Amino acid sequence: MNTRAISSATYPRWFGTAHIASIMGIAASIMVGASATGPLLLSLGNDAFGSYTPILLLGSAVTLAVAAATALVKPPRAAF
C-alpha cells in the first residue's frame, strides 16, 4: 500500500487541517531519518555480532511490538 495515500487520509482525520503541512513535513523528516538509520544499525549489528541474523531478529521483534501496540491506540475524536 502506498504510504502517501494512507497518510493523506489519516493525518487530517487525526489532526485536522489547520496545521497539516507542518505535521506532514515532520512525518516526512522522521521517515527520511529512519531510512538513514536502518543501514547504520544493520552495519553496527553486523560488526558487533558477526552476522546480520541477531540484529534482524531484534528489528523484527521491535516491529512486531509496535504492530501489537497499535491495537491499543484509541480512535480519534473529530478534530474539527
Jmol script that loads the backbone (N, CA, C; Angstrom):
load data "model"
ATOM      1  N   MET A   1       0.827  -1.184   0.000  1.00  0.00           N
ATOM      2  CA  MET A   1       0.000   0.000   0.000  1.00  0.00           C
ATOM      3  C   MET A   1       0.870   1.246   0.000  1.00  0.00           C
ATOM      4  N   ASN A   2       0.391   2.258  -0.610  1.00  0.00           N
ATOM      5  CA  ASN A   2       1.140   3.493  -0.710  1.00  0.00           C
ATOM      6  C   ASN A   2       1.039   4.287   0.594  1.00  0.00           C
ATOM      7  N   THR A   3       2.175   4.602   1.185  1.00  0.00           N
ATOM      8  CA  THR A   3       2.203   5.335   2.442  1.00  0.00           C
ATOM      9  C   THR A   3       1.608   6.723   2.299  1.00  0.00           C
ATOM     10  N   ARG A   4       1.840   7.360   1.197  1.00  0.00           N
ATOM     11  CA  ARG A   4       1.292   8.717   0.998  1.00  0.00           C
ATOM     12  C   ARG A   4      -0.230   8.700   0.954  1.00  0.00           C
ATOM     13  N   ALA A   5      -0.807   7.702   0.342  1.00  0.00           N
ATOM     14  CA  ALA A   5      -2.271   7.620   0.294  1.00  0.00           C
ATOM     15  C   ALA A   5      -2.844   7.431   1.692  1.00  0.00           C
ATOM     16  N   ILE A   6      -2.199   6.598   2.469  1.00  0.00           N
ATOM     17  CA  ILE A   6      -2.669   6.363   3.836  1.00  0.00           C
ATOM     18  C   ILE A   6      -2.513   7.621   4.672  1.00  0.00           C
ATOM     19  N   SER A   7      -1.360   8.277   4.595  1.00  0.00           N
ATOM     20  CA  SER A   7      -1.144   9.472   5.413  1.00  0.00           C
ATOM     21  C   SER A   7      -2.041  10.624   4.964  1.00  0.00           C
ATOM     22  N   SER A   8      -2.316  10.722   3.681  1.00  0.00           N
ATOM     23  CA  SER A   8      -3.187  11.788   3.185  1.00  0.00           C
ATOM     24  C   SER A   8      -4.608  11.651   3.727  1.00  0.00           C
ATOM     25  N   ALA A   9      -5.026  10.443   3.982  1.00  0.00           N
ATOM     26  CA  ALA A   9      -6.356  10.220   4.540  1.00  0.00           C
ATOM     27  C   ALA A   9      -6.348  10.241   6.068  1.00  0.00           C
ATOM     28  N   THR A  10      -5.271   9.783   6.667  1.00  0.00           N
ATOM     29  CA  THR A  10      -5.224   9.629   8.114  1.00  0.00           C
ATOM     30  C   THR A  10      -4.879  10.919   8.848  1.00  0.00           C
ATOM     31  N   TYR A  11      -3.916  11.670   8.389  1.00  0.00           N
ATOM     32  CA  TYR A  11      -3.478  12.870   9.108  1.00  0.00           C
ATOM     33  C   TYR A  11      -4.593  13.888   9.307  1.00  0.00           C
ATOM     34  N   PRO A  12      -5.372  14.213   8.291  1.00  0.00           N
ATOM     35  CA  PRO A  12      -6.456  15.167   8.537  1.00  0.00           C
ATOM     36  C   PRO A  12      -7.489  14.645   9.544  1.00  0.00           C
ATOM     37  N   ARG A  13      -7.733  13.342   9.513  1.00  0.00           N
ATOM     38  CA  ARG A  13      -8.700  12.762  10.450  1.00  0.00           C
ATOM     39  C   ARG A  13      -8.199  12.857  11.881  1.00  0.00           C
ATOM     40  N   TRP A  14      -6.913  12.607  12.092  1.00  0.00           N
ATOM     41  CA  TRP A  14      -6.356  12.612  13.439  1.00  0.00           C
ATOM     42  C   TRP A  14      -6.029  14.014  13.935  1.00  0.00           C
ATOM     43  N   PHE A  15      -5.557  14.892  13.050  1.00  0.00           N
ATOM     44  CA  PHE A  15      -5.038  16.183  13.489  1.00  0.00           C
ATOM     45  C   PHE A  15      -5.806  17.394  12.976  1.00  0.00           C
ATOM     46  N   GLY A  16      -6.783  17.195  12.083  1.00  0.00           N
ATOM     47  CA  GLY A  16      -7.469  18.326  11.485  1.00  0.00           C
ATOM     48  C   GLY A  16      -6.636  18.878  10.336  1.00  0.00           C
ATOM     49  N   THR A  17      -7.108  19.983   9.753  1.00  0.00           N
ATOM     50  CA  THR A  17      -6.424  20.515   8.585  1.00  0.00           C
ATOM     51  C   THR A  17      -5.692  21.821   8.846  1.00  0.00           C
ATOM     52  N   ALA A  18      -5.789  22.364  10.054  1.00  0.00           N
ATOM     53  CA  ALA A  18      -5.196  23.674  10.342  1.00  0.00           C
ATOM     54  C   ALA A  18      -3.678  23.686  10.157  1.00  0.00           C
ATOM     55  N   HIS A  19      -3.000  22.648  10.599  1.00  0.00           N
ATOM     56  CA  HIS A  19      -1.535  22.609  10.543  1.00  0.00           C
ATOM     57  C   HIS A  19      -1.039  21.367   9.816  1.00  0.00           C
ATOM     58  N   ILE A  20      -1.806  20.899   8.850  1.00  0.00           N
ATOM     59  CA  ILE A  20      -1.491  19.633   8.194  1.00  0.00           C
ATOM     60  C   ILE A  20      -0.152  19.656   7.469  1.00  0.00           C
ATOM     61  N   ALA A  21       0.228  20.782   6.882  1.00  0.00           N
ATOM     62  CA  ALA A  21       1.510  20.844   6.170  1.00  0.00           C
ATOM     63  C   ALA A  21       2.681  20.673   7.127  1.00  0.00           C
ATOM     64  N   SER A  22       2.604  21.297   8.292  1.00  0.00           N
ATOM     65  CA  SER A  22       3.672  21.151   9.287  1.00  0.00           C
ATOM     66  C   SER A  22       3.763  19.716   9.785  1.00  0.00           C
ATOM     67  N   ILE A  23       2.618  19.114  10.037  1.00  0.00           N
ATOM     68  CA  ILE A  23       2.592  17.731  10.530  1.00  0.00           C
ATOM     69  C   ILE A  23       3.158  16.782   9.485  1.00  0.00           C
ATOM     70  N   MET A  24       2.757  16.956   8.235  1.00  0.00           N
ATOM     71  CA  MET A  24       3.269  16.081   7.176  1.00  0.00           C
ATOM     72  C   MET A  24       4.757  16.304   6.939  1.00  0.00           C
ATOM     73  N   GLY A  25       5.237  17.543   7.119  1.00  0.00           N
ATOM     74  CA  GLY A  25       6.663  17.825   6.986  1.00  0.00           C
ATOM     75  C   GLY A  25       7.481  17.130   8.055  1.00  0.00           C
ATOM     76  N   ILE A  26       6.993  17.154   9.287  1.00  0.00           N
ATOM     77  CA  ILE A  26       7.692  16.472  10.379  1.00  0.00           C
ATOM     78  C   ILE A  26       7.685  14.965  10.136  1.00  0.00           C
ATOM     79  N   ALA A  27       6.548  14.429   9.710  1.00  0.00           N
ATOM     80  CA  ALA A  27       6.468  12.994   9.425  1.00  0.00           C
ATOM     81  C   ALA A  27       7.439  12.598   8.308  1.00  0.00           C
ATOM     82  N   ALA A  28       7.560  13.431   7.284  1.00  0.00           N
ATOM     83  CA  ALA A  28       8.492  13.142   6.191  1.00  0.00           C
ATOM     84  C   ALA A  28       9.934  13.165   6.699  1.00  0.00           C
ATOM     85  N   SER A  29      10.251  14.112   7.576  1.00  0.00           N
ATOM     86  CA  SER A  29      11.598  14.166   8.154  1.00  0.00           C
ATOM     87  C   SER A  29      11.905  12.918   8.961  1.00  0.00           C
ATOM     88  N   ILE A  30      10.930  12.442   9.715  1.00  0.00           N
ATOM     89  CA  ILE A  30      11.117  11.220  10.504  1.00  0.00           C
ATOM     90  C   ILE A  30      11.340  10.028   9.580  1.00  0.00           C
ATOM     91  N   MET A  31      10.589   9.950   8.477  1.00  0.00           N
ATOM     92  CA  MET A  31      10.768   8.836   7.543  1.00  0.00           C
ATOM     93  C   MET A  31      12.154   8.857   6.899  1.00  0.00           C
ATOM     94  N   VAL A  32      12.636  10.034   6.547  1.00  0.00           N
ATOM     95  CA  VAL A  32      13.971  10.148   5.955  1.00  0.00           C
ATOM     96  C   VAL A  32      15.025   9.739   6.984  1.00  0.00           C
ATOM     97  N   GLY A  33      14.876  10.217   8.204  1.00  0.00           N
ATOM     98  CA  GLY A  33      15.822   9.851   9.269  1.00  0.00           C
ATOM     99  C   GLY A  33      15.828   8.357   9.537  1.00  0.00           C
ATOM    100  N   ALA A  34      14.649   7.753   9.549  1.00  0.00           N
ATOM    101  CA  ALA A  34      14.562   6.309   9.771  1.00  0.00           C
ATOM    102  C   ALA A  34      15.198   5.537   8.619  1.00  0.00           C
ATOM    103  N   SER A  35      15.025   6.038   7.407  1.00  0.00           N
ATOM    104  CA  SER A  35      15.636   5.382   6.244  1.00  0.00           C
ATOM    105  C   SER A  35      17.156   5.441   6.308  1.00  0.00           C
ATOM    106  N   ALA A  36      17.692   6.504   6.871  1.00  0.00           N
ATOM    107  CA  ALA A  36      19.139   6.636   7.001  1.00  0.00           C
ATOM    108  C   ALA A  36      19.673   5.836   8.183  1.00  0.00           C
ATOM    109  N   THR A  37      18.864   5.669   9.217  1.00  0.00           N
ATOM    110  CA  THR A  37      19.305   4.975  10.424  1.00  0.00           C
ATOM    111  C   THR A  37      19.343   3.462  10.229  1.00  0.00           C
ATOM    112  N   GLY A  38      18.438   2.930   9.425  1.00  0.00           N
ATOM    113  CA  GLY A  38      18.363   1.478   9.228  1.00  0.00           C
ATOM    114  C   GLY A  38      19.667   0.846   8.761  1.00  0.00           C
ATOM    115  N   PRO A  39      20.264   1.323   7.684  1.00  0.00           N
ATOM    116  CA  PRO A  39      21.529   0.731   7.239  1.00  0.00           C
ATOM    117  C   PRO A  39      22.657   0.871   8.279  1.00  0.00           C
ATOM    118  N   LEU A  40      22.663   1.987   8.995  1.00  0.00           N
ATOM    119  CA  LEU A  40      23.673   2.179  10.038  1.00  0.00           C
ATOM    120  C   LEU A  40      23.522   1.125  11.129  1.00  0.00           C
ATOM    121  N   LEU A  41      22.280   0.905  11.589  1.00  0.00           N
ATOM    122  CA  LEU A  41      22.053  -0.097  12.634  1.00  0.00           C
ATOM    123  C   LEU A  41      22.390  -1.505  12.152  1.00  0.00           C
ATOM    124  N   LEU A  42      22.078  -1.815  10.903  1.00  0.00           N
ATOM    125  CA  LEU A  42      22.445  -3.130  10.361  1.00  0.00           C
ATOM    126  C   LEU A  42      23.955  -3.309  10.308  1.00  0.00           C
ATOM    127  N   SER A  43      24.649  -2.265   9.905  1.00  0.00           N
ATOM    128  CA  SER A  43      26.108  -2.329   9.839  1.00  0.00           C
ATOM    129  C   SER A  43      26.713  -2.510  11.228  1.00  0.00           C
ATOM    130  N   LEU A  44      26.228  -1.732  12.200  1.00  0.00           N
ATOM    131  CA  LEU A  44      26.742  -1.867  13.570  1.00  0.00           C
ATOM    132  C   LEU A  44      26.410  -3.236  14.154  1.00  0.00           C
ATOM    133  N   GLY A  45      25.217  -3.734  13.846  1.00  0.00           N
ATOM    134  CA  GLY A  45      24.845  -5.072  14.323  1.00  0.00           C
ATOM    135  C   GLY A  45      25.710  -6.154  13.715  1.00  0.00           C
ATOM    136  N   ASN A  46      26.032  -6.029  12.446  1.00  0.00           N
ATOM    137  CA  ASN A  46      26.912  -6.996  11.797  1.00  0.00           C
ATOM    138  C   ASN A  46      28.309  -6.947  12.399  1.00  0.00           C
ATOM    139  N   ASP A  47      28.800  -5.736  12.675  1.00  0.00           N
ATOM    140  CA  ASP A  47      30.120  -5.610  13.310  1.00  0.00           C
ATOM    141  C   ASP A  47      30.125  -6.199  14.715  1.00  0.00           C
ATOM    142  N   ALA A  48      29.057  -5.977  15.467  1.00  0.00           N
ATOM    143  CA  ALA A  48      29.003  -6.428  16.857  1.00  0.00           C
ATOM    144  C   ALA A  48      28.810  -7.937  16.969  1.00  0.00           C
ATOM    145  N   PHE A  49      27.959  -8.508  16.117  1.00  0.00           N
ATOM    146  CA  PHE A  49      27.597  -9.918  16.243  1.00  0.00           C
ATOM    147  C   PHE A  49      28.261 -10.815  15.209  1.00  0.00           C
ATOM    148  N   GLY A  50      28.867 -10.224  14.177  1.00  0.00           N
ATOM    149  CA  GLY A  50      29.497 -11.028  13.136  1.00  0.00           C
ATOM    150  C   GLY A  50      28.507 -11.611  12.144  1.00  0.00           C
ATOM    151  N   SER A  51      27.247 -11.230  12.265  1.00  0.00           N
ATOM    152  CA  SER A  51      26.194 -11.731  11.388  1.00  0.00           C
ATOM    153  C   SER A  51      25.033 -10.743  11.417  1.00  0.00           C
ATOM    154  N   TYR A  52      24.253 -10.763  10.378  1.00  0.00           N
ATOM    155  CA  TYR A  52      23.068  -9.900  10.348  1.00  0.00           C
ATOM    156  C   TYR A  52      21.886 -10.510  11.107  1.00  0.00           C
ATOM    157  N   THR A  53      21.932 -11.811  11.368  1.00  0.00           N
ATOM    158  CA  THR A  53      20.791 -12.501  11.956  1.00  0.00           C
ATOM    159  C   THR A  53      20.334 -11.907  13.287  1.00  0.00           C
ATOM    160  N   PRO A  54      21.211 -11.687  14.274  1.00  0.00           N
ATOM    161  CA  PRO A  54      20.719 -11.147  15.552  1.00  0.00           C
ATOM    162  C   PRO A  54      20.079  -9.763  15.428  1.00  0.00           C
ATOM    163  N   ILE A  55      20.670  -8.891  14.638  1.00  0.00           N
ATOM    164  CA  ILE A  55      20.112  -7.546  14.518  1.00  0.00           C
ATOM    165  C   ILE A  55      18.808  -7.573  13.728  1.00  0.00           C
ATOM    166  N   LEU A  56      18.683  -8.476  12.758  1.00  0.00           N
ATOM    167  CA  LEU A  56      17.428  -8.605  12.029  1.00  0.00           C
ATOM    168  C   LEU A  56      16.333  -9.181  12.925  1.00  0.00           C
ATOM    169  N   LEU A  57      16.680 -10.125  13.783  1.00  0.00           N
ATOM    170  CA  LEU A  57      15.699 -10.669  14.729  1.00  0.00           C
ATOM    171  C   LEU A  57      15.252  -9.597  15.725  1.00  0.00           C
ATOM    172  N   LEU A  58      16.194  -8.790  16.190  1.00  0.00           N
ATOM    173  CA  LEU A  58      15.852  -7.700  17.104  1.00  0.00           C
ATOM    174  C   LEU A  58      14.946  -6.684  16.404  1.00  0.00           C
ATOM    175  N   GLY A  59      15.281  -6.327  15.188  1.00  0.00           N
ATOM    176  CA  GLY A  59      14.450  -5.398  14.429  1.00  0.00           C
ATOM    177  C   GLY A  59      13.059  -5.952  14.178  1.00  0.00           C
ATOM    178  N   SER A  60      12.977  -7.247  13.914  1.00  0.00           N
ATOM    179  CA  SER A  60      11.674  -7.883  13.719  1.00  0.00           C
ATOM    180  C   SER A  60      10.855  -7.866  15.003  1.00  0.00           C
ATOM    181  N   ALA A  61      11.506  -8.102  16.137  1.00  0.00           N
ATOM    182  CA  ALA A  61      10.811  -8.075  17.425  1.00  0.00           C
ATOM    183  C   ALA A  61      10.273  -6.672  17.720  1.00  0.00           C
ATOM    184  N   VAL A  62      11.062  -5.654  17.432  1.00  0.00           N
ATOM    185  CA  VAL A  62      10.608  -4.277  17.647  1.00  0.00           C
ATOM    186  C   VAL A  62       9.418  -3.972  16.739  1.00  0.00           C
ATOM    187  N   THR A  63       9.498  -4.394  15.486  1.00  0.00           N
ATOM    188  CA  THR A  63       8.402  -4.170  14.542  1.00  0.00           C
ATOM    189  C   THR A  63       7.126  -4.858  15.012  1.00  0.00           C
ATOM    190  N   LEU A  64       7.233  -6.085  15.482  1.00  0.00           N
ATOM    191  CA  LEU A  64       6.057  -6.804  15.987  1.00  0.00           C
ATOM    192  C   LEU A  64       5.491  -6.135  17.238  1.00  0.00           C
ATOM    193  N   ALA A  65       6.359  -5.630  18.119  1.00  0.00           N
ATOM    194  CA  ALA A  65       5.896  -4.938  19.320  1.00  0.00           C
ATOM    195  C   ALA A  65       5.138  -3.658  18.971  1.00  0.00           C
ATOM    196  N   VAL A  66       5.646  -2.908  18.001  1.00  0.00           N
ATOM    197  CA  VAL A  66       4.960  -1.685  17.569  1.00  0.00           C
ATOM    198  C   VAL A  66       3.630  -2.041  16.912  1.00  0.00           C
ATOM    199  N   ALA A  67       3.609  -3.091  16.098  1.00  0.00           N
ATOM    200  CA  ALA A  67       2.366  -3.516  15.458  1.00  0.00           C
ATOM    201  C   ALA A  67       1.333  -3.930  16.505  1.00  0.00           C
ATOM    202  N   ALA A  68       1.759  -4.634  17.545  1.00  0.00           N
ATOM    203  CA  ALA A  68       0.843  -5.033  18.609  1.00  0.00           C
ATOM    204  C   ALA A  68       0.357  -3.821  19.401  1.00  0.00           C
ATOM    205  N   ALA A  69       1.231  -2.837  19.599  1.00  0.00           N
ATOM    206  CA  ALA A  69       0.857  -1.637  20.347  1.00  0.00           C
ATOM    207  C   ALA A  69      -0.183  -0.807  19.603  1.00  0.00           C
ATOM    208  N   THR A  70      -0.224  -0.916  18.289  1.00  0.00           N
ATOM    209  CA  THR A  70      -1.215  -0.148  17.539  1.00  0.00           C
ATOM    210  C   THR A  70      -2.634  -0.582  17.866  1.00  0.00           C
ATOM    211  N   ALA A  71      -2.799  -1.790  18.366  1.00  0.00           N
ATOM    212  CA  ALA A  71      -4.130  -2.254  18.770  1.00  0.00           C
ATOM    213  C   ALA A  71      -4.637  -1.474  19.981  1.00  0.00           C
ATOM    214  N   LEU A  72      -3.733  -0.844  20.724  1.00  0.00           N
ATOM    215  CA  LEU A  72      -4.116  -0.099  21.920  1.00  0.00           C
ATOM    216  C   LEU A  72      -4.424   1.364  21.643  1.00  0.00           C
ATOM    217  N   VAL A  73      -4.181   1.827  20.423  1.00  0.00           N
ATOM    218  CA  VAL A  73      -4.419   3.230  20.080  1.00  0.00           C
ATOM    219  C   VAL A  73      -5.916   3.470  19.956  1.00  0.00           C
ATOM    220  N   LYS A  74      -6.382   4.498  20.635  1.00  0.00           N
ATOM    221  CA  LYS A  74      -7.807   4.831  20.580  1.00  0.00           C
ATOM    222  C   LYS A  74      -8.116   5.561  19.278  1.00  0.00           C
ATOM    223  N   PRO A  75      -9.292   5.309  18.708  1.00  0.00           N
ATOM    224  CA  PRO A  75      -9.678   6.038  17.503  1.00  0.00           C
ATOM    225  C   PRO A  75      -9.793   7.546  17.800  1.00  0.00           C
ATOM    226  N   PRO A  76      -9.507   8.365  16.808  1.00  0.00           N
ATOM    227  CA  PRO A  76      -9.539   9.804  17.053  1.00  0.00           C
ATOM    228  C   PRO A  76     -10.953  10.355  17.201  1.00  0.00           C
ATOM    229  N   ARG A  77     -11.059  11.423  17.976  1.00  0.00           N
ATOM    230  CA  ARG A  77     -12.309  12.172  18.017  1.00  0.00           C
ATOM    231  C   ARG A  77     -12.273  13.125  16.834  1.00  0.00           C
ATOM    232  N   ALA A  78     -13.382  13.669  16.507  1.00  0.00           N
ATOM    233  CA  ALA A  78     -13.414  14.633  15.407  1.00  0.00           C
ATOM    234  C   ALA A  78     -12.503  15.799  15.726  1.00  0.00           C
ATOM    235  N   ALA A  79     -11.627  16.155  14.811  1.00  0.00           N
ATOM    236  CA  ALA A  79     -10.650  17.224  15.041  1.00  0.00           C
ATOM    237  C   ALA A  79     -11.211  18.587  14.664  1.00  0.00           C
ATOM    238  N   PHE A  80     -12.414  18.641  14.219  1.00  0.00           N
ATOM    239  CA  PHE A  80     -12.989  19.898  13.749  1.00  0.00           C
ATOM    240  C   PHE A  80     -13.765  20.560  14.852  1.00  0.00           C
TER     241      PHE A  80
END
end "model"
wireframe off; spacefill off
backbone 0.3
color backbone group
